[in-house]
Amino acid sequence: MNKPKIALILNIAAFVLGSVGIIFRLVRSLSDFFLYYTQLSNVAAVISSAMYIAFRNTKNEKLRAAVRGTRYLAACGLTMTFIVVVCIFLPFGGEPAAVRLLGSVNGVLHHLVCPVISVVSYVVFEEGVHLRRAFWLPFGATAVYAFTIYILNYLRLAKAPYPFFEVYDHPFWELVLWFFGLMGLVAGIAAVIMLTNRKLGNNGKENVK
C-alpha cells in the first residue's frame, strides 16, 4: 500500500474519531469548549483531515497549499497537546489529572489517540508544506491563543483553562517564563515536524522554496 492510500485511511480515522470526541465534549459542556487549546487543536485537525480527504487529488495548487498548511498547523497543535499532557499534566498532576484528562471518551481521543494518528499521518505519509515561512503558522496561532486567554482571564471574562494562564494566581515574571517556555516548545515542535516530514513524508516530487 502506497503512502497516499495510507494517509487517506489515517485521515478518515482521524476525522471520524476526532468528530466523535468533539460531539462527546460538546454534550458534556459547550460554554468553555473554545477556551481549551486541546479542543481548538482537535477542531483544526478534523477540518484539516476533511480538507485532505476532499481535495487530496486536486490540481489547484493554491488549494493543495491550503491543505498542506492546515494539516501542518493541526499536526503541530496536536503534538503540543500530546507533549504537555504526557510530560507535564500527567506526571505532575497525579491521579486527579489522569482522571480529568483521560477519564472520558473525548479525553482519550483528543489527548492521545487523535494526536498520534494525525501526526503520524502528516509526518510520514503526507506531502508537507513547501515554504519555510509556514513555520510561523503554529507559532502565530499559539501566540494569539495565549494572549487571548490572558486578556479574558485578566478581565475576569473567563476562567483560565490551564493553571499557567491564571494571571491572578502567579507573579508577572512567572507568567512571562511560562509564556516563553510554551512558545519555545511550539517553535521546536514546528521545526521538528517540518524537518521530519521533509525527511520521511511523501515529498519526492516537491520543490522546497
Backbone bond lengths (Angstrom), bond angles and torsions (degrees), N, CA, C in turn:
res aa  C-N    CA-C-N  psi(-1)  N-CA   C-N-CA  omega(-1)  CA-C   N-CA-C  phi
1 M - - - 1.471 - - 1.527 108.97 -
2 N 1.353 116.93 128.76 1.460 119.43 -177.19 1.526 111.89 -80.91
3 K 1.333 114.92 170.38 1.464 120.40 -174.16 1.534 113.27 -61.90
4 P 1.343 120.13 -43.63 1.472 118.84 179.13 1.525 113.35 -58.53
5 K 1.328 117.67 -37.94 1.463 120.28 179.82 1.532 110.84 -68.83
6 I 1.340 116.28 -41.29 1.458 119.53 177.87 1.529 109.98 -64.21
7 A 1.339 116.03 -42.13 1.468 120.11 178.59 1.521 111.20 -61.07
8 L 1.334 116.49 -39.48 1.469 120.03 178.45 1.524 110.69 -62.66
9 I 1.324 117.16 -46.24 1.466 121.58 179.83 1.535 110.36 -60.91
10 L 1.327 116.54 -45.43 1.461 120.24 -179.06 1.529 111.63 -66.37
11 N 1.333 117.32 -36.92 1.466 119.64 178.70 1.523 111.64 -70.27
12 I 1.318 117.18 -35.22 1.468 119.71 175.15 1.530 109.45 -63.59
13 A 1.348 115.86 -44.36 1.468 120.04 178.33 1.526 110.74 -62.44
14 A 1.341 117.00 -43.20 1.471 121.01 -179.99 1.519 110.80 -64.42
15 F 1.336 116.89 -39.62 1.463 120.49 179.84 1.528 110.85 -65.73
16 V 1.319 117.12 -46.74 1.466 121.29 -177.74 1.525 110.90 -65.76
17 L 1.326 116.58 -51.55 1.470 120.14 -176.96 1.531 111.48 -67.33
18 G 1.333 116.29 -38.80 1.457 119.44 177.28 1.518 111.99 -63.46
19 S 1.330 116.25 -40.45 1.471 120.84 178.52 1.517 111.37 -65.91
20 V 1.336 116.41 -40.79 1.469 120.46 177.10 1.526 109.84 -60.08
21 G 1.335 116.33 -44.72 1.456 120.10 178.98 1.518 112.46 -61.75
22 I 1.332 116.65 -41.25 1.465 121.24 179.08 1.527 110.80 -62.86
23 I 1.321 116.48 -43.44 1.469 120.81 179.79 1.530 110.39 -61.69
24 F 1.331 117.30 -46.92 1.468 120.81 179.08 1.525 110.53 -61.28
25 R 1.331 116.56 -39.55 1.472 120.01 -178.77 1.527 111.21 -69.33
26 L 1.323 117.52 -39.82 1.460 120.78 179.81 1.530 111.44 -67.82
27 V 1.316 116.37 -36.47 1.459 120.12 177.62 1.523 109.92 -63.56
28 R 1.324 116.00 -37.89 1.468 120.54 -178.68 1.521 111.73 -72.29
29 S 1.333 116.92 -42.95 1.469 120.19 -178.92 1.520 109.73 -166.30
30 L 1.325 115.83 129.31 1.460 121.71 178.21 1.524 111.91 -102.40
31 S 1.326 117.16 -27.87 1.467 121.35 -169.64 1.526 113.61 -61.71
32 D 1.347 117.57 -37.23 1.462 119.74 -176.84 1.526 113.01 -110.97
33 F 1.311 116.90 14.12 1.467 121.08 -173.45 1.530 112.14 -55.60
34 F 1.333 117.06 -48.81 1.458 120.94 -173.26 1.528 113.63 -84.07
35 L 1.332 117.17 5.37 1.455 119.65 175.51 1.523 111.47 -83.17
36 Y 1.310 117.69 -18.97 1.457 121.31 -172.67 1.525 112.50 -95.33
37 Y 1.317 115.30 129.39 1.472 121.76 176.56 1.528 110.20 -58.30
38 T 1.318 115.80 -37.96 1.463 120.35 178.63 1.516 111.46 -57.80
39 Q 1.331 116.65 -47.90 1.463 119.96 -177.85 1.529 111.08 -67.47
40 L 1.320 116.44 -42.45 1.467 119.61 179.33 1.526 111.02 -62.80
41 S 1.331 116.95 -40.36 1.460 120.88 178.57 1.519 111.47 -64.20
42 N 1.328 116.44 -40.59 1.459 119.69 -179.58 1.523 112.25 -72.73
43 V 1.332 117.41 -33.82 1.466 119.87 173.62 1.521 109.35 -63.42
44 A 1.339 116.80 -45.08 1.466 120.68 177.92 1.527 110.77 -60.52
45 A 1.337 116.23 -38.34 1.463 120.15 -179.68 1.521 111.68 -67.33
46 V 1.329 117.02 -41.48 1.472 120.47 178.10 1.532 110.19 -63.17
47 I 1.329 116.52 -44.36 1.471 120.46 178.76 1.525 110.57 -63.17
48 S 1.337 116.57 -43.97 1.464 119.97 -178.36 1.529 111.55 -66.20
49 S 1.329 117.39 -37.68 1.466 120.29 177.45 1.522 110.97 -67.45
50 A 1.325 116.53 -38.65 1.468 120.12 176.31 1.531 110.43 -62.38
51 M 1.335 116.36 -41.08 1.463 120.50 177.80 1.522 110.86 -64.41
52 Y 1.333 116.25 -41.51 1.466 119.95 179.09 1.526 110.71 -62.07
53 I 1.325 116.13 -46.46 1.468 120.60 -179.15 1.521 111.06 -61.33
54 A 1.326 116.28 -42.28 1.466 120.89 -174.82 1.528 113.12 -77.35
55 F 1.337 116.91 -36.25 1.474 119.68 -169.53 1.521 114.32 -120.35
56 R 1.324 118.38 17.53 1.460 120.33 -175.46 1.528 112.78 -62.39
57 N 1.318 117.82 -25.97 1.463 120.73 -177.45 1.533 113.49 -108.08
58 T 1.326 117.21 11.07 1.458 119.27 -178.69 1.526 111.40 -66.39
59 K 1.327 116.42 149.22 1.458 121.88 176.81 1.520 111.46 -93.53
60 N 1.322 116.23 -5.70 1.461 121.28 179.85 1.531 109.13 -76.81
61 E 1.330 116.89 109.95 1.459 120.59 -173.92 1.527 112.49 -65.71
62 K 1.332 117.63 -34.37 1.462 119.39 178.21 1.522 111.03 -65.24
63 L 1.320 116.79 -38.57 1.461 120.89 178.31 1.521 110.37 -69.87
64 R 1.327 116.20 -39.28 1.465 120.07 176.95 1.537 110.27 -62.01
65 A 1.336 115.95 -40.71 1.461 120.09 178.90 1.527 110.68 -64.69
66 A 1.332 116.88 -37.77 1.465 120.83 178.24 1.528 110.46 -64.37
67 V 1.320 116.82 -40.48 1.465 120.91 178.04 1.521 110.05 -63.80
68 R 1.323 116.40 -47.16 1.473 119.69 179.24 1.529 111.06 -60.18
69 G 1.329 116.25 -41.69 1.458 120.26 -179.04 1.512 112.91 -65.34
70 T 1.322 117.48 -44.67 1.464 120.31 179.93 1.519 111.52 -68.46
71 R 1.321 116.75 -35.78 1.468 119.17 177.30 1.532 110.72 -66.69
72 Y 1.319 116.82 -40.10 1.464 121.30 177.62 1.529 110.89 -63.81
73 L 1.339 116.41 -46.40 1.460 121.51 178.98 1.526 110.46 -58.73
74 A 1.330 116.64 -45.86 1.459 120.78 -179.40 1.523 111.58 -64.86
75 A 1.326 117.08 -42.26 1.466 120.64 -179.98 1.519 111.37 -61.33
76 C 1.324 116.81 -40.97 1.464 120.33 179.04 1.529 111.18 -67.79
77 G 1.329 117.09 -43.66 1.457 120.70 179.44 1.517 112.45 -63.03
78 L 1.321 116.75 -42.06 1.460 120.36 179.81 1.521 111.62 -69.30
79 T 1.324 117.05 -35.44 1.464 120.24 176.34 1.522 110.41 -64.39
80 M 1.330 115.93 -42.13 1.468 121.00 176.73 1.527 109.95 -58.65
81 T 1.316 116.73 -47.09 1.468 121.56 178.33 1.518 111.06 -58.17
82 F 1.317 116.54 -48.88 1.460 121.94 -177.30 1.525 111.24 -61.20
83 I 1.330 117.27 -47.20 1.459 121.28 -177.19 1.527 111.56 -65.19
84 V 1.327 116.98 -44.80 1.465 120.00 -179.03 1.531 110.55 -63.63
85 V 1.333 116.59 -41.52 1.460 120.03 179.62 1.523 111.37 -66.04
86 V 1.333 116.72 -49.46 1.464 121.32 -174.03 1.523 112.52 -74.47
87 C 1.338 117.28 -35.38 1.466 120.08 -173.41 1.525 114.40 -99.89
88 I 1.347 117.54 -17.04 1.469 119.24 -178.42 1.526 111.90 -118.76
89 F 1.342 116.16 -61.09 1.464 119.43 -172.49 1.523 113.19 -67.04
90 L 1.334 117.65 -47.88 1.467 119.51 -177.04 1.530 112.60 -68.71
91 P 1.335 119.97 -46.92 1.473 118.91 -179.24 1.531 113.41 -66.15
92 F 1.336 117.24 -36.48 1.461 120.21 -173.57 1.530 113.25 -101.51
93 G 1.326 116.62 -10.36 1.464 119.31 -178.65 1.508 114.17 -95.15
94 G 1.326 116.40 -12.42 1.456 120.30 178.17 1.521 113.25 68.86
95 E 1.316 115.12 -160.66 1.466 121.04 -176.92 1.525 112.91 -62.07
96 P 1.341 120.68 -39.90 1.470 119.69 178.63 1.529 112.60 -57.85
97 A 1.342 116.88 -39.88 1.462 120.51 179.34 1.520 110.63 -67.47
98 A 1.328 116.28 -40.07 1.461 120.02 -179.81 1.528 111.00 -63.30
99 V 1.332 115.94 -41.47 1.472 119.99 178.97 1.525 110.30 -67.09
100 R 1.330 116.39 -43.06 1.461 120.54 -177.28 1.528 111.48 -67.43
101 L 1.330 116.95 -39.19 1.461 120.69 -175.27 1.522 113.52 -86.79
102 L 1.330 116.47 -32.84 1.468 119.98 -173.69 1.522 113.14 -120.98
103 G 1.326 116.95 8.04 1.457 119.92 -176.42 1.514 114.72 -91.85
104 S 1.328 116.61 20.61 1.465 120.63 178.74 1.518 108.86 -146.17
105 V 1.321 116.26 165.31 1.465 120.94 179.98 1.518 110.71 -60.75
106 N 1.335 115.80 -50.43 1.458 118.23 -178.05 1.534 111.59 -67.53
107 G 1.346 116.47 -30.05 1.457 119.35 178.46 1.521 111.54 -62.44
108 V 1.323 117.01 -48.62 1.468 121.34 179.51 1.528 110.62 -65.45
109 L 1.331 116.52 -44.35 1.466 119.88 -178.04 1.526 111.79 -65.69
110 H 1.320 116.84 -47.98 1.465 120.29 -172.74 1.518 114.32 -80.34
111 H 1.329 117.99 -25.79 1.461 119.89 -178.97 1.525 112.94 -93.30
112 L 1.330 117.58 -26.56 1.461 120.10 -174.64 1.530 113.97 -125.56
113 V 1.322 116.99 -60.44 1.468 121.07 -169.72 1.525 112.47 -65.36
114 C 1.317 117.43 -54.19 1.467 120.66 -177.16 1.530 112.66 -64.47
115 P 1.338 119.08 -42.37 1.460 118.04 175.96 1.523 113.22 -57.03
116 V 1.327 117.46 -44.06 1.461 120.39 -178.52 1.530 110.55 -64.15
117 I 1.315 117.27 -48.89 1.472 120.92 -177.96 1.521 111.15 -61.91
118 S 1.327 116.63 -49.83 1.452 120.74 -174.11 1.522 112.26 -68.30
119 V 1.325 117.08 -41.94 1.463 120.50 -177.99 1.524 110.99 -70.07
120 V 1.318 117.93 -43.02 1.470 120.86 177.21 1.527 110.07 -59.88
121 S 1.319 116.52 -42.54 1.456 120.17 178.93 1.526 110.99 -59.43
122 Y 1.340 116.71 -49.56 1.467 119.34 -177.43 1.526 111.65 -66.08
123 V 1.310 116.53 -47.45 1.468 120.37 -173.19 1.519 112.48 -67.83
124 V 1.324 117.37 -40.48 1.461 120.83 -170.27 1.530 113.41 -100.78
125 F 1.333 118.46 -33.90 1.462 119.68 -167.68 1.532 115.42 -117.28
126 E 1.327 118.38 -5.59 1.466 119.83 -175.46 1.519 112.40 -113.00
127 E 1.319 114.76 160.88 1.459 121.38 171.71 1.521 107.98 -75.94
128 G 1.315 116.41 128.33 1.451 120.38 -175.92 1.515 113.09 -91.41
129 V 1.331 115.04 -179.91 1.464 120.27 178.36 1.524 109.19 -63.81
130 H 1.333 115.91 146.93 1.458 120.64 -178.03 1.520 112.48 -89.32
131 L 1.315 116.94 -37.50 1.457 121.23 -172.51 1.525 111.59 -93.19
132 R 1.321 115.98 136.19 1.460 120.19 179.55 1.516 112.38 -64.66
133 R 1.322 116.51 -28.31 1.466 118.38 -179.33 1.529 112.66 -69.29
134 A 1.331 117.80 -8.62 1.472 120.72 173.73 1.526 110.56 -61.49
135 F 1.333 116.14 -19.20 1.466 122.02 175.23 1.526 111.48 -50.52
136 W 1.331 117.30 -32.73 1.459 121.02 -175.41 1.521 112.93 -77.40
137 L 1.325 118.50 -11.67 1.465 120.87 178.21 1.530 111.63 -59.94
138 P 1.331 119.53 -60.84 1.477 118.97 -179.62 1.513 112.48 -67.36
139 F 1.327 118.07 -33.72 1.458 121.02 179.36 1.526 110.03 -63.22
140 G 1.342 116.46 -49.46 1.459 120.85 -179.28 1.515 112.56 -65.53
141 A 1.333 116.81 -41.65 1.463 120.56 -179.62 1.527 110.83 -63.01
142 T 1.325 117.34 -40.94 1.463 120.99 179.76 1.525 111.06 -68.40
143 A 1.333 117.34 -39.22 1.468 120.99 178.20 1.531 110.79 -63.31
144 V 1.333 116.65 -43.73 1.473 120.52 178.30 1.519 110.12 -61.80
145 Y 1.335 116.67 -43.39 1.461 120.75 178.06 1.523 110.86 -59.43
146 A 1.341 117.21 -48.86 1.464 121.15 -176.74 1.526 111.30 -61.38
147 F 1.327 117.05 -47.47 1.461 119.95 -179.54 1.527 111.64 -63.64
148 T 1.329 116.85 -36.94 1.466 120.61 178.58 1.524 110.98 -63.27
149 I 1.330 116.35 -44.01 1.468 120.37 179.36 1.523 110.96 -66.32
150 Y 1.324 116.71 -41.87 1.468 119.82 177.37 1.531 110.67 -57.18
151 I 1.326 116.23 -46.72 1.467 121.00 -177.26 1.526 110.88 -65.52
152 L 1.326 116.83 -45.88 1.466 120.50 -179.95 1.526 111.01 -61.28
153 N 1.329 115.59 -40.46 1.457 119.59 179.68 1.524 111.22 -70.53
154 Y 1.324 117.21 -40.76 1.463 121.17 179.23 1.526 111.17 -62.75
155 L 1.341 116.74 -39.09 1.465 121.16 179.63 1.524 111.80 -81.96
156 R 1.333 116.48 0.00 1.466 123.32 -179.42 1.529 111.72 60.16
157 L 1.334 114.95 33.73 1.460 120.37 177.08 1.533 111.30 -90.82
158 A 1.318 116.11 -18.21 1.469 120.12 179.71 1.519 109.18 -157.31
159 K 1.301 115.86 145.95 1.457 121.36 174.56 1.525 108.22 -75.31
160 A 1.309 116.63 139.06 1.462 120.29 179.74 1.525 109.86 -63.35
161 P 1.326 118.33 131.84 1.467 120.30 -178.60 1.525 113.54 -72.66
162 Y 1.338 116.62 -20.40 1.465 121.49 -179.95 1.529 108.62 -130.57
163 P 1.337 118.22 145.98 1.465 121.28 -175.27 1.528 113.82 -55.56
164 F 1.346 117.54 -36.10 1.470 119.52 -175.80 1.522 113.29 -75.57
165 F 1.344 117.49 1.73 1.460 120.83 174.46 1.532 112.00 -105.90
166 E 1.320 117.25 2.88 1.464 121.17 179.86 1.529 109.57 -78.78
167 V 1.328 116.96 97.80 1.470 120.36 -172.65 1.525 112.77 -69.63
168 Y 1.324 118.16 -22.66 1.460 120.44 -178.57 1.527 112.58 -91.95
169 D 1.331 116.15 -5.55 1.461 119.56 -178.73 1.524 113.11 -104.96
170 H 1.332 117.53 -4.98 1.456 120.73 -176.41 1.531 110.40 -135.40
171 P 1.323 117.42 147.56 1.466 119.50 174.00 1.524 110.44 -66.83
172 F 1.326 116.33 157.68 1.460 121.22 -175.50 1.519 112.25 -57.76
173 W 1.335 116.91 -42.51 1.464 119.79 -177.81 1.529 111.56 -61.83
174 E 1.339 116.17 -33.91 1.464 119.78 179.57 1.523 111.02 -70.34
175 L 1.328 116.72 -39.04 1.456 120.88 176.17 1.527 110.95 -62.68
176 V 1.335 115.55 -39.94 1.469 120.25 179.09 1.527 110.15 -63.96
177 L 1.323 116.78 -44.12 1.467 120.31 179.19 1.527 111.24 -61.84
178 W 1.330 116.46 -43.98 1.458 120.12 178.37 1.525 110.63 -61.60
179 F 1.337 116.24 -43.26 1.464 120.29 -178.52 1.529 110.89 -60.67
180 F 1.324 116.11 -50.72 1.464 118.75 -178.03 1.531 111.45 -69.26
181 G 1.324 116.92 -31.58 1.455 119.34 175.22 1.515 112.10 -63.98
182 L 1.338 116.36 -45.84 1.465 120.60 179.18 1.526 111.36 -66.77
183 M 1.342 117.19 -40.02 1.459 119.92 179.11 1.524 110.92 -67.86
184 G 1.335 116.05 -36.11 1.461 119.00 175.05 1.518 111.43 -64.15
185 L 1.334 115.72 -38.78 1.461 120.06 178.55 1.520 111.58 -64.16
186 V 1.338 117.10 -46.46 1.462 119.23 -178.77 1.519 110.91 -67.62
187 A 1.334 117.78 -32.72 1.461 120.50 176.32 1.528 110.57 -64.67
188 G 1.335 115.70 -43.49 1.460 119.66 177.48 1.510 112.15 -63.36
189 I 1.334 116.00 -42.17 1.464 120.71 178.09 1.520 110.76 -60.85
190 A 1.339 115.96 -46.52 1.464 120.44 -178.77 1.522 111.35 -59.74
191 A 1.326 116.42 -42.15 1.455 120.62 -179.51 1.528 111.63 -67.90
192 V 1.324 116.44 -45.49 1.471 120.60 -177.94 1.522 111.15 -64.69
193 I 1.332 117.24 -43.11 1.462 120.11 -179.48 1.520 110.62 -65.39
194 M 1.327 117.33 -41.95 1.464 119.85 178.54 1.531 111.06 -61.97
195 L 1.330 116.75 -47.84 1.458 120.78 -177.76 1.535 111.71 -67.61
196 T 1.334 116.74 -39.95 1.467 120.17 -179.73 1.519 111.08 -67.35
197 N 1.343 116.62 -39.41 1.458 119.73 177.06 1.521 111.28 -62.88
198 R 1.320 117.26 -39.76 1.460 120.17 179.47 1.527 111.94 -67.28
199 K 1.338 115.36 -25.55 1.462 120.23 178.44 1.529 112.02 -83.52
200 L 1.351 116.43 -41.76 1.461 120.28 -170.93 1.527 113.94 -109.86
201 G 1.333 117.80 -22.22 1.458 120.96 -171.02 1.512 114.38 -74.23
202 N 1.330 114.39 -175.56 1.458 121.75 -177.05 1.530 109.54 -88.26
203 N 1.336 115.64 67.96 1.463 120.86 -172.83 1.526 112.29 -119.50
204 G 1.290 117.82 25.19 1.452 121.04 -174.42 1.510 115.21 -60.85
205 K 1.349 117.62 -29.90 1.453 119.80 -173.46 1.523 113.54 -111.70
206 E 1.331 116.67 7.09 1.457 116.96 -176.75 1.520 111.92 -87.47
207 N 1.308 115.76 155.86 1.457 121.78 174.16 1.524 108.16 -107.34
208 V 1.309 116.39 109.26 1.454 121.19 -178.79 1.527 108.86 -77.21
209 K 1.339 116.02 127.81 1.468 120.49 -177.26 1.517 109.50 -110.88
